[in-house]
Amino acid sequence: MSAPAMELHPDRLLPADAGVRKIARELYESVADAPIISPHGHVPPQWLSQDIPFSDPTSLLITPDHYINRLLHARGVSLADLGVGRGPLSEQDARAAFRAFCSHWSAYRGTPVRYWLEEELVGIFGVSQRPSAETADAIYDQIAAKLATAAFRPRALFDTFNISVLATTDDPCDDLSAHRALADDPGFTGRVIPTFRPDKYLDPSLATWNDSIDALARASGIDTGDYAGYIEALENRRAYFKAHGAVSSDHGHLDAGTAILPGSEVSRIYAAARTGQVSDEDARAFRWHMTSEMARMACDDGLVMTLHPGVRRNHHTPTFETYGPDVGCDIPIAMEFTDSLRPLLNAYGTHPNLNLVLFTIDETVYSRELAPLAGFYPSVYVGVPWWFIDAPEAIQRFRSAVTETVGFSRISGFIDDTRAFCSIPARHDMSRRLDAGYLAGLVAQHRLALDEAHETITEMVVDNPTRIFKL
C-alpha cells in the first residue's frame, strides 16, 4: 500500500465561502509573486556570504527551527537527538533525527508549523509522500539529492525565493564582515542588511554585562569607564551598523518599561554596575532608561526601533544550561504598554525621525493598547503577529482587533522572524493569503471597493514594510 499523498491546494487558507474566495483569489494573485521583504529575521549571513552547500536535510530544516523542535521535545524527543547544540552531524545522526521528526508528523496537525513544513517539502523539494516513520528515509534521500545540486545552494535559493531584502540580527560588536563581503561581491545582487541588537549591553543585571561593556570598548575604540563613554560607544556602533546597511535596532526585553533618569542618577547606577554592585531595582531603572536612550539615538540617526518585550527567556534552566538560548523554551508573559512607554513617548513620540514598531505575543493588548497608541502617535506602528502567534487564526484575530482603530497604514508588513531559511517564502505566502481573505471579506460586505482592496494588499505586502522600515 502506497503512502498517503501530500499536495498543496491552490486555495489553501482562502475563505470557505465561494463568492468571497473568488475575490480573495484575485487579490492574492496580484501579490503572490511580489518580492519578499524581510526586515527582521535570524538567518546567519555567513550562509549567503560563503554560499556553502547545506550539509543535510536535518541541519537545514530541523535543527535550527525551534518551532519544530519544541513540539518534538514536548513529545519526549531529546533536543540533542535533533542535533541541537552539537555542531555538524554525522550522516547516521542526521538521518536518525529526520526519522524522529517524520515519526511525529501528527504533532503538527492544526499548527502553522505544519502549514510551513508542507509548503517547504512540497513547494521547494517536490516531496509528494506524507512524512511518517515509513517514508522518512525516502524523503530524506530526495531532499539530500537536491541539496547536492547548485540550484539548492544558499544564494540560489535566495534568488528562487525572490527575496528583495533580508535583515539579519547581529551583536553590536560584530565586525559585519559577512555583510561587507556580500555588499562587495558583484556576483550577489540581493540585499542582506544587519540589525543592531543591543539587549545584553543595556541590562546590568546580566552576569555577562561587564564583559559585554569591555567588548564594546574594544569594538568602538572608546573608553567605557564612565557613562558618557558608554553612550558614545553605543552611538559609535550604531553608526557602524548604519554604514553597513542597517535600517533598524531590535529590542526584546522582559517588559516594555521606559524611564528618563537625571544624568547624575544614571551615572551613579552605571558606576555601581561597573563594580558589580548594582541592585536589582537600579539595574531595572537603568535598562528602562537605556530603552529610552535607544529611542533618543533613533531620533538622531534614523534607525527604526522595533520593540518586542514580554517573553520569559530560557524558562527551563537545565535546557538553557545544556543547549544555550533560542532552542524553544521561551514562554510568553502578560504585557502592559500604555504606562510603560509613556516616558519614552512623552519625550520622543512626536519626533519626525522616530519609527517605533511595537510587537507583542500577548494578544489582549492589541485593541486595548497598541492600536490606540499607533492611532495617535505618528512615530508608533503596530507589528504584525509573530513568534507564538504567527498562525492563521491569530493573524485573522489581529486584523479584526487592530484595523478598526488604525486602518492599514499604521501596521508593519509581515515579519517572518525566523532562522529557518526555507520557511521564509512559506511564511510570507501564508500572510498574503490571509490578508487577501480579510480584504475580500470587506469587499463582499461592501465596506471596501475592489480597486481599493487591490491598492491595500499591495500596501500591506510592499509599501508598508518599505516605508516603515525606511528601506
C-alpha positions as CSV (number, residue, x, y, z in Angstrom):
1,M,0.0,0.0,0.0
2,S,1.5,3.4,-1.0
3,A,2.0,6.1,1.5
4,P,-0.7,8.9,1.6
5,A,0.0,11.7,-0.8
6,M,0.8,15.3,0.2
7,E,-0.1,18.2,-2.0
8,L,-0.8,21.9,-1.8
9,H,-4.3,23.0,-2.6
10,P,-4.3,26.2,-4.7
11,D,-7.0,27.8,-2.4
12,R,-5.4,27.0,0.9
13,L,-6.2,29.5,3.6
14,L,-8.6,31.4,1.4
15,P,-12.2,31.9,2.7
16,A,-14.6,28.9,2.5
17,D,-17.4,30.9,1.0
18,A,-17.2,30.6,-2.7
19,G,-18.1,34.2,-3.5
20,V,-15.6,35.7,-1.0
21,R,-13.0,33.1,-2.1
22,K,-13.2,34.3,-5.7
23,I,-12.4,37.9,-4.6
24,A,-9.6,36.7,-2.3
25,R,-8.1,34.6,-5.1
26,E,-7.9,37.7,-7.3
27,L,-6.4,39.8,-4.6
28,Y,-3.9,37.1,-3.7
29,E,-2.8,36.5,-7.2
30,S,-2.0,40.2,-7.6
31,V,0.8,39.9,-4.9
32,A,1.6,36.2,-5.0
33,D,4.8,36.8,-6.9
34,A,5.8,40.1,-5.3
35,P,9.4,40.1,-3.9
36,I,9.8,39.2,-0.3
37,I,10.8,42.0,2.1
38,S,12.0,40.5,5.3
39,P,13.0,43.4,7.7
40,H,13.6,41.1,10.7
41,G,15.0,37.6,10.9
42,H,17.8,35.4,12.1
43,V,19.3,33.6,9.1
44,P,23.1,33.6,9.6
45,P,24.6,36.0,6.9
46,Q,27.5,33.6,6.6
47,W,25.2,31.1,4.8
48,L,25.0,33.6,2.0
49,S,28.4,35.2,2.1
50,Q,30.1,31.8,2.0
51,D,27.4,30.1,-0.1
52,I,28.4,26.7,1.4
53,P,26.1,23.9,0.4
54,F,23.7,22.7,3.1
55,S,25.1,19.5,4.5
56,D,21.9,17.5,5.1
57,P,18.1,17.9,5.4
58,T,18.2,17.8,9.2
59,S,20.7,20.6,9.6
60,L,18.7,22.8,7.2
61,L,15.1,22.1,8.1
62,I,15.0,20.8,11.7
63,T,18.0,21.6,13.9
64,P,17.8,25.4,13.6
65,D,14.0,25.6,13.8
66,H,12.8,25.9,17.4
67,Y,9.2,25.8,16.2
68,I,9.8,22.2,15.1
69,N,12.0,21.2,18.0
70,R,9.8,22.4,20.9
71,L,6.9,20.2,19.8
72,L,9.1,17.2,19.4
73,H,10.6,17.9,22.8
74,A,7.1,18.1,24.3
75,R,6.7,14.6,23.0
76,G,9.8,13.3,24.7
77,V,12.3,13.6,21.9
78,S,15.7,14.9,23.1
79,L,17.0,18.1,21.6
80,A,20.4,16.5,21.3
81,D,18.9,13.8,19.2
82,L,17.7,16.6,16.8
83,G,21.2,18.0,16.5
84,V,20.7,21.0,18.8
85,G,23.9,22.2,20.3
86,R,26.0,19.5,18.6
87,G,27.6,21.1,15.6
88,P,27.9,19.1,12.3
89,L,26.0,15.8,12.4
90,S,27.1,12.5,11.0
91,E,25.0,11.0,8.3
92,Q,23.7,8.4,10.7
93,D,22.7,11.0,13.3
94,A,21.2,13.4,10.8
95,R,19.1,10.6,9.3
96,A,18.0,9.4,12.8
97,A,16.9,12.9,13.7
98,F,14.9,13.1,10.5
99,R,13.2,9.8,11.2
100,A,12.2,11.1,14.7
101,F,10.7,14.2,13.0
102,C,8.7,12.2,10.4
103,S,7.6,9.7,13.1
104,H,5.9,12.6,15.0
105,W,4.3,14.3,12.0
106,S,0.9,14.2,13.7
107,A,2.3,16.5,16.4
108,Y,2.0,19.4,13.9
109,R,-1.7,18.9,12.9
110,G,-3.5,22.2,13.1
111,T,-0.4,24.3,13.7
112,P,1.2,26.9,11.4
113,V,4.3,24.8,11.6
114,R,2.5,22.1,9.6
115,Y,1.5,24.6,7.0
116,W,5.0,25.9,6.6
117,L,6.5,22.4,6.5
118,E,4.1,21.3,3.8
119,E,5.0,24.4,1.8
120,E,8.7,23.6,2.1
121,L,8.5,19.9,1.5
122,V,6.2,20.1,-1.5
123,G,6.8,23.5,-2.9
124,I,10.6,23.6,-2.6
125,F,11.7,20.0,-2.6
126,G,8.9,18.3,-4.6
127,V,8.1,15.8,-1.8
128,S,4.8,14.0,-2.5
129,Q,4.7,11.5,0.3
130,R,3.3,12.4,3.7
131,P,6.0,12.2,6.4
132,S,5.9,9.1,8.6
133,A,8.3,6.5,10.1
134,E,7.9,4.5,6.9
135,T,8.6,7.4,4.5
136,A,11.3,9.2,6.4
137,D,14.3,7.7,4.6
138,A,12.9,8.2,1.2
139,I,12.0,11.8,1.9
140,Y,15.5,12.4,3.4
141,D,17.1,11.0,0.3
142,Q,15.0,13.1,-2.0
143,I,15.9,16.3,-0.2
144,A,19.6,15.3,0.2
145,A,19.8,14.7,-3.5
146,K,18.5,18.2,-4.2
147,L,20.8,19.8,-1.7
148,A,23.7,18.4,-3.5
149,T,22.9,20.4,-6.6
150,A,23.9,24.0,-7.4
151,A,20.2,25.1,-7.5
152,F,19.8,24.4,-3.8
153,R,22.8,26.3,-2.5
154,P,22.0,29.3,-0.3
155,R,22.4,32.0,-2.9
156,A,20.5,30.1,-5.5
157,L,17.6,29.6,-3.0
158,F,17.8,33.3,-2.1
159,D,17.0,34.1,-5.7
160,T,14.5,31.3,-6.1
161,F,12.6,32.6,-3.1
162,N,12.5,36.1,-4.7
163,I,13.9,37.8,-1.6
164,S,14.3,41.5,-2.1
165,V,15.6,42.4,1.3
166,L,16.7,40.1,4.1
167,A,17.6,41.6,7.5
168,T,19.7,39.6,10.0
169,T,20.0,40.1,13.8
170,D,23.5,41.0,14.9
171,D,25.6,41.7,18.0
172,P,26.7,45.4,18.3
173,C,30.3,44.2,18.4
174,D,30.1,42.1,15.3
175,D,32.5,43.3,12.6
176,L,29.8,42.6,10.0
177,S,32.4,41.0,7.7
178,A,29.8,38.7,6.2
179,H,27.6,41.7,5.3
180,R,30.6,43.6,3.9
181,A,31.5,40.6,1.7
182,L,28.0,40.3,0.3
183,A,27.9,44.1,-0.4
184,D,31.2,44.0,-2.2
185,D,30.5,40.8,-4.2
186,P,29.4,41.8,-7.8
187,G,28.1,38.3,-8.2
188,F,25.5,38.7,-5.5
189,T,22.7,41.1,-6.3
190,G,20.5,40.6,-3.2
191,R,20.3,43.0,-0.3
192,V,21.2,41.5,3.1
193,I,21.4,44.0,5.9
194,P,22.4,43.8,9.6
195,T,20.2,44.7,12.6
196,F,21.6,46.3,15.8
197,R,20.5,44.1,18.7
198,P,21.9,45.7,22.0
199,D,19.9,44.0,24.7
200,K,22.8,42.4,26.6
201,Y,24.6,45.8,26.6
202,L,21.7,47.6,28.2
203,D,20.9,45.4,31.1
204,P,23.4,45.4,34.0
205,S,21.5,42.7,35.9
206,L,23.1,40.2,33.5
207,A,26.1,38.3,34.8
208,T,27.9,39.0,31.5
209,W,27.2,42.7,31.3
210,N,30.6,44.0,32.4
211,D,32.3,41.6,29.9
212,S,30.0,42.9,27.2
213,I,30.8,46.5,28.0
214,D,34.5,45.8,27.8
215,A,33.9,44.2,24.4
216,L,32.0,47.3,23.4
217,A,35.0,49.4,24.3
218,R,37.3,47.3,22.2
219,A,34.9,47.3,19.2
220,S,34.3,51.0,19.3
221,G,37.8,52.1,20.4
222,I,36.1,54.3,23.0
223,D,36.8,54.1,26.8
224,T,33.6,52.9,28.5
225,G,34.9,53.6,32.0
226,D,32.1,56.1,32.6
227,Y,28.6,56.6,31.4
228,A,29.4,59.2,28.9
229,G,32.0,56.9,27.2
230,Y,29.5,54.1,27.3
231,I,26.9,56.2,25.4
232,E,29.4,57.4,22.9
233,A,30.5,53.8,22.3
234,L,26.9,52.7,21.6
235,E,26.4,55.6,19.3
236,N,29.6,54.7,17.5
237,R,28.5,51.1,16.9
238,R,25.1,52.2,15.7
239,A,26.8,54.4,13.2
240,Y,29.0,51.5,12.1
241,F,25.9,49.3,11.6
242,K,24.1,52.1,9.6
243,A,27.2,52.5,7.4
244,H,27.0,48.8,6.7
245,G,23.3,48.9,5.6
246,A,21.4,48.6,8.9
247,V,18.0,50.3,9.0
248,S,16.8,49.2,12.5
249,S,17.7,48.3,16.0
250,D,15.8,45.4,17.7
251,H,14.9,45.2,21.4
252,G,13.5,42.2,23.3
253,H,13.5,42.9,27.0
254,L,11.3,41.2,29.5
255,D,8.9,44.2,29.8
256,A,8.2,47.5,27.9
257,G,9.4,49.7,30.7
258,T,11.0,53.1,29.9
259,A,12.3,55.9,32.0
260,I,14.4,59.1,31.7
261,L,16.7,59.4,34.6
262,P,18.6,62.5,35.7
263,G,22.2,62.5,34.5
264,S,23.6,62.2,38.0
265,E,21.4,59.2,38.8
266,V,22.1,57.2,35.7
267,S,25.9,57.9,36.0
268,R,25.7,56.7,39.6
269,I,24.0,53.4,38.6
270,Y,26.4,52.9,35.8
271,A,29.4,53.3,38.1
272,A,27.9,50.9,40.6
273,A,27.2,48.4,37.8
274,R,30.8,48.5,36.6
275,T,31.9,47.5,40.0
276,G,29.4,44.6,40.1
277,Q,27.5,46.2,43.0
278,V,24.2,47.2,41.3
279,S,20.8,46.4,43.0
280,D,18.0,44.8,41.1
281,E,15.9,47.9,41.3
282,D,18.7,50.1,40.0
283,A,19.5,47.6,37.2
284,R,15.9,47.7,36.0
285,A,15.8,51.5,36.2
286,F,19.0,51.7,34.1
287,R,17.5,49.3,31.5
288,W,14.3,51.3,31.3
289,H,16.4,54.5,30.8
290,M,18.5,52.9,28.1
291,T,15.4,51.8,26.2
292,S,14.5,55.5,26.1
293,E,18.1,56.3,25.1
294,M,17.7,53.9,22.1
295,A,14.7,56.0,21.0
296,R,16.7,59.2,21.5
297,M,19.5,57.8,19.4
298,A,17.0,56.7,16.8
299,C,15.8,60.3,16.5
300,D,19.3,61.3,15.8
301,D,20.5,58.5,13.4
302,G,17.2,57.5,11.9
303,L,17.4,53.7,12.7
304,V,13.9,52.2,13.1
305,M,13.3,50.9,16.6
306,T,11.5,47.6,17.0
307,L,10.4,46.6,20.5
308,H,9.1,43.1,21.3
309,P,9.0,42.5,25.0
310,G,7.1,40.0,27.0
311,V,8.9,36.7,26.9
312,R,10.4,34.8,29.8
313,R,13.6,33.7,28.1
314,N,15.1,30.3,28.8
315,H,12.2,29.2,31.0
316,H,13.7,25.8,31.6
317,T,17.1,26.5,33.2
318,P,18.5,22.9,32.6
319,T,17.8,23.2,28.9
320,F,19.4,26.6,28.7
321,E,22.5,25.4,30.6
322,T,22.8,22.4,28.3
323,Y,21.9,23.9,24.9
324,G,22.0,27.6,25.3
325,P,19.4,30.2,24.2
326,D,16.9,30.1,21.4
327,V,16.1,26.4,21.4
328,G,12.3,26.6,22.1
329,C,11.9,27.1,25.9
330,D,11.0,30.8,25.8
331,I,7.5,31.3,27.2
332,P,5.3,34.5,26.8
333,I,4.1,36.5,29.8
334,A,1.3,39.1,30.2
335,M,2.2,42.6,29.0
336,E,1.4,46.3,29.6
337,F,2.4,49.1,27.2
338,T,0.4,52.2,27.8
339,D,2.0,53.4,31.1
340,S,5.3,51.6,30.4
341,L,6.0,53.5,27.2
342,R,4.7,56.9,28.4
343,P,8.1,58.3,29.5
344,L,9.6,57.4,26.1
345,L,6.7,58.7,24.1
346,N,6.3,61.9,26.1
347,A,9.9,62.7,25.1
348,Y,10.1,61.3,21.6
349,G,6.7,60.1,20.4
350,T,6.1,63.1,18.1
351,H,9.7,63.3,16.8
352,P,9.6,63.2,12.9
353,N,12.6,60.9,12.7
354,L,11.4,58.1,15.0
355,N,9.7,55.0,13.8
356,L,8.8,52.7,16.7
357,V,7.3,49.3,15.8
358,L,5.7,47.5,18.7
359,F,5.3,43.7,18.7
360,T,3.6,41.5,21.3
361,I,2.8,37.9,22.0
362,D,0.0,39.0,24.4
363,E,-3.0,39.4,22.1
364,T,-5.0,41.1,24.8
365,V,-3.1,44.4,24.2
366,Y,-3.7,44.7,20.5
367,S,-7.1,46.5,20.7
368,R,-6.7,47.9,24.2
369,E,-3.2,49.4,23.9
370,L,-1.1,49.0,20.8
371,A,-3.8,50.1,18.2
372,P,-4.8,53.2,20.3
373,L,-1.1,54.2,20.7
374,A,-0.5,53.8,16.9
375,G,-3.7,55.7,16.3
376,F,-2.3,58.8,18.0
377,Y,1.5,58.9,18.0
378,P,2.9,59.5,14.5
379,S,6.0,57.5,15.5
380,V,4.2,54.3,16.6
381,Y,3.3,51.4,14.4
382,V,1.8,48.0,15.3
383,G,3.9,45.0,14.5
384,V,2.1,42.0,13.0
385,P,1.7,38.7,14.9
386,W,4.9,36.8,15.1
387,W,6.6,34.0,17.1
388,F,4.0,32.1,19.0
389,I,1.1,33.8,17.3
390,D,2.2,34.0,13.6
391,A,-0.6,31.5,12.9
392,P,-3.6,31.8,10.6
393,E,-6.2,32.2,13.3
394,A,-4.1,34.7,15.3
395,I,-3.4,36.8,12.2
396,Q,-7.1,36.9,11.5
397,R,-7.8,37.9,15.1
398,F,-5.2,40.6,14.8
399,R,-6.7,42.1,11.7
400,S,-10.1,42.3,13.4
401,A,-8.7,43.8,16.6
402,V,-6.4,46.4,15.1
403,T,-7.7,47.5,11.7
404,E,-10.9,49.1,13.1
405,T,-8.7,51.5,15.1
406,V,-5.7,52.3,12.8
407,G,-6.7,51.1,9.4
408,F,-3.9,49.5,7.3
409,S,-1.2,52.2,7.1
410,R,-0.1,52.0,10.7
411,I,0.7,48.3,10.6
412,S,4.1,46.8,9.7
413,G,4.4,44.4,6.8
414,F,4.7,40.7,7.6
415,I,7.7,39.8,9.8
416,D,9.0,36.2,9.4
417,D,11.3,36.3,12.4
418,T,13.0,33.0,11.5
419,R,16.3,31.3,11.3
420,A,14.7,28.5,9.3
421,F,15.7,29.8,5.8
422,C,13.4,27.6,3.8
423,S,10.3,28.6,5.7
424,I,10.6,32.3,4.7
425,P,8.6,32.0,1.4
426,A,6.0,29.8,3.2
427,R,5.5,32.3,6.0
428,H,5.1,35.3,3.6
429,D,2.8,33.4,1.3
430,M,0.6,32.4,4.3
431,S,0.4,36.1,5.3
432,R,-0.5,37.2,1.8
433,R,-3.3,34.6,1.5
434,L,-4.8,35.6,4.9
435,D,-4.6,39.3,4.0
436,A,-6.4,38.6,0.7
437,G,-9.1,36.8,2.6
438,Y,-9.6,39.6,5.1
439,L,-9.8,42.3,2.4
440,A,-12.1,40.1,0.3
441,G,-14.5,40.0,3.3
442,L,-14.6,43.8,3.4
443,V,-15.3,43.9,-0.4
444,A,-18.0,41.2,-0.1
445,Q,-19.6,43.3,2.7
446,H,-19.5,46.4,0.5
447,R,-17.2,48.1,3.0
448,L,-14.3,48.5,0.5
449,A,-14.3,48.8,-3.3
450,L,-12.4,46.2,-5.2
451,D,-9.9,48.6,-6.6
452,E,-9.2,49.9,-3.1
453,A,-8.6,46.3,-1.9
454,H,-6.0,45.9,-4.7
455,E,-4.3,49.0,-3.6
456,T,-4.4,48.0,0.1
457,I,-2.9,44.5,-0.4
458,T,0.0,46.0,-2.3
459,E,0.4,48.5,0.5
460,M,0.4,45.6,3.1
461,V,2.9,43.5,1.2
462,V,5.2,46.1,-0.4
463,D,4.6,49.7,0.7
464,N,4.3,49.4,4.4
465,P,7.5,47.5,5.1
466,T,9.4,49.7,2.7
467,R,8.1,52.9,4.3
468,I,8.0,51.9,7.9
469,F,11.5,50.3,7.9
470,K,12.9,53.1,5.7
471,L,14.0,50.7,3.0
